[in-house]
Amino acid sequence: MLDAAIREWGGQTDLWVFGYASLIWRPEFESAEQRFATLHGYHRALKMWSRVNRGTPALPGLVFGLLSGGSCKGMAYRLPRNHVPDALPALWAREMPNGIYDPKWLRCRTAQGDVRALAFTLSRRSPNHTGVLTEDHYRQIFSSACGRYGTTRDYAQLTYDKLRTLGIEDQALGRLLQLAGH
């Protein structure tokens, strides 16, 4: 999948990456430019099972995915073309260790013009998509799911706090955090 993404990028220009959750508060790569961006056709949703990073196989946690429908505000990061050979494999190892996401090249709108960015989306057909969860199920996950990088609750809170710092209001995430006693 990484090879396919590199072929689709083409290597002739700088590479843009769309960040919508942990990539906005912990990108782990240096970018030459960051822009506020809006992605139409997808929305941020805490609807992906995490059995390692934010949970365990016995008690899965949750992480964000981009699901089709709606729109999502986040950040577009420009990686200089000559940095991509080092930066993209590291980003891929972080985001795609199990090939869970569907990486796509999507148009993101920015104040300086549209950019074509690599975005990590989630199919509703994926076995890692949660489907509909009840409020009680979210409460249970927020109160007890923890993995190698910490709790689902902390991950959701860090994302919410960083979004608000950037002036991005995610009302759906705010409601979920209220369930957890935010």
C-alpha positions in Angstrom: 0.0 0.0 0.0 2.9 2.4 0.7 4.3 1.7 -2.7 0.9 2.4 -4.3 0.7 5.7 -2.4 4.1 6.8 -3.5 3.3 5.9 -7.1 0.1 7.9 -6.9 1.9 10.9 -5.4 4.4 10.8 -8.3 7.4 12.4 -6.6 7.4 15.5 -8.7 6.0 17.9 -6.0 6.0 18.3 -2.3 3.6 16.0 -0.5 0.7 17.1 1.6 -0.7 15.2 4.6 -4.1 15.9 6.2 -4.2 15.6 10.0 -7.5 15.4 11.8 -6.7 13.8 15.2 -3.3 12.8 16.8 -1.5 14.2 13.7 -2.5 17.7 14.8 -1.1 17.4 18.3 1.7 14.9 17.7 2.7 14.9 14.0 6.2 13.3 14.6 7.5 14.7 11.3 8.8 18.1 10.3 6.7 20.0 7.8 7.7 23.0 5.7 4.3 24.5 6.0 1.0 24.0 8.0 -2.4 25.2 6.9 -5.8 25.1 8.3 -7.7 22.8 6.0 -11.3 21.6 5.4 -11.9 18.2 3.9 -15.4 17.8 2.3 -16.9 14.4 2.0 -15.5 13.0 5.2 -15.9 13.6 8.9 -13.8 12.8 12.0 -15.3 10.0 14.1 -14.2 8.1 17.2 -15.4 4.9 15.6 -12.3 2.7 15.1 -11.3 -0.1 17.4 -7.8 0.1 18.9 -6.5 -3.2 20.3 -2.9 -2.0 20.8 -2.4 1.8 21.0 -5.5 2.8 23.1 -6.9 -0.6 24.2 -6.2 -4.3 24.3 -7.7 -7.3 22.5 -9.6 -8.1 25.7 -10.8 -4.5 26.1 -10.5 -2.5 22.8 -10.3 1.2 22.9 -11.1 3.7 20.2 -9.2 6.0 17.9 -10.4 8.4 15.2 -11.0 7.6 11.6 -12.2 9.7 8.7 -15.6 8.3 7.7 -17.4 9.2 4.5 -20.0 12.0 4.7 -20.0 15.6 6.0 -16.8 17.6 6.4 -13.8 17.8 8.7 -11.6 20.7 9.7 -8.0 19.9 10.5 -4.4 20.7 9.3 -2.7 20.2 6.0 1.1 19.6 6.4 3.5 20.1 3.4 6.5 17.8 3.4 9.3 18.9 1.1 9.7 16.5 -1.8 13.3 15.7 -0.8 12.2 14.8 2.8 9.4 12.4 1.7 11.7 9.3 1.3 12.5 9.5 5.0 9.3 11.0 6.4 6.6 9.0 4.6 7.8 5.5 5.7 7.9 6.6 9.3 4.4 8.1 9.0 3.2 5.0 7.3 4.6 2.8 10.1 2.7 4.9 12.7 -0.6 5.1 10.9 -0.7 1.9 8.9 1.0 -0.8 11.0 -1.9 -3.2 10.3 -3.2 -1.7 7.1 -6.4 -0.7 8.8 -6.9 2.7 7.2 -7.7 3.3 3.5 -5.1 5.9 2.4 -6.6 8.3 -0.1 -5.5 11.4 -2.0 -8.2 13.9 -1.3 -8.7 17.6 -2.0 -8.4 19.8 1.0 -9.5 23.4 0.9 -7.2 26.0 2.5 -7.2 29.8 2.6 -4.2 29.8 0.3 -5.8 27.4 -2.2 -6.7 23.7 -2.5 -4.1 21.0 -2.0 -4.2 17.3 -2.8 -3.3 15.6 0.5 -2.8 12.1 1.7 -5.6 11.2 4.2 -6.1 8.1 6.3 -9.8 7.2 5.9 -11.8 4.3 7.4 -14.3 2.2 5.5 -17.6 1.4 7.2 -17.0 -2.2 5.9 -13.7 -2.5 7.8 -13.8 -5.0 10.7 -12.2 -2.2 12.8 -15.2 0.1 12.3 -17.3 0.1 15.4 -20.6 0.7 13.9 -23.1 2.3 16.3 -22.1 2.3 19.9 -24.4 3.1 22.8 -23.7 5.9 25.3 -23.1 3.2 27.9 -20.6 1.5 25.7 -18.7 4.8 25.2 -18.7 5.3 29.0 -17.3 1.9 29.5 -14.5 2.4 27.0 -13.7 5.9 28.3 -13.5 4.6 31.9 -11.3 1.5 31.3 -9.7 1.1 27.8 -6.0 1.6 27.9 -3.2 0.6 25.5 0.5 1.1 24.9 0.0 4.9 24.3 -2.5 5.5 27.1 -6.2 5.6 27.4 -8.9 6.3 24.9 -10.2 9.0 27.2 -6.8 10.9 27.1 -6.5 10.5 23.4 -10.0 11.9 22.8 -9.3 14.8 25.3 -5.9 15.7 23.7 -7.6 15.8 20.3 -10.5 17.9 21.6 -8.2 20.3 23.4 -5.9 20.8 20.4 -8.8 21.4 18.1 -10.2 24.0 20.4 -6.8 25.7 20.7 -6.8 25.9 16.9 -10.3 27.4 16.9 -12.0 24.2 15.6 -15.1 23.2 17.4 -16.0 19.4 17.2 -19.4 19.2 18.8 -19.8 15.5 18.4 -16.5 14.9 20.2 -17.5 17.4 22.9 -20.7 15.4 23.5 -18.8 12.1 23.8 -16.4 13.7 26.3 -19.4 14.8 28.4 -20.4 11.2 28.6 -17.0 10.5 30.1 -17.3 13.2 32.7 -15.5 16.0 30.7 
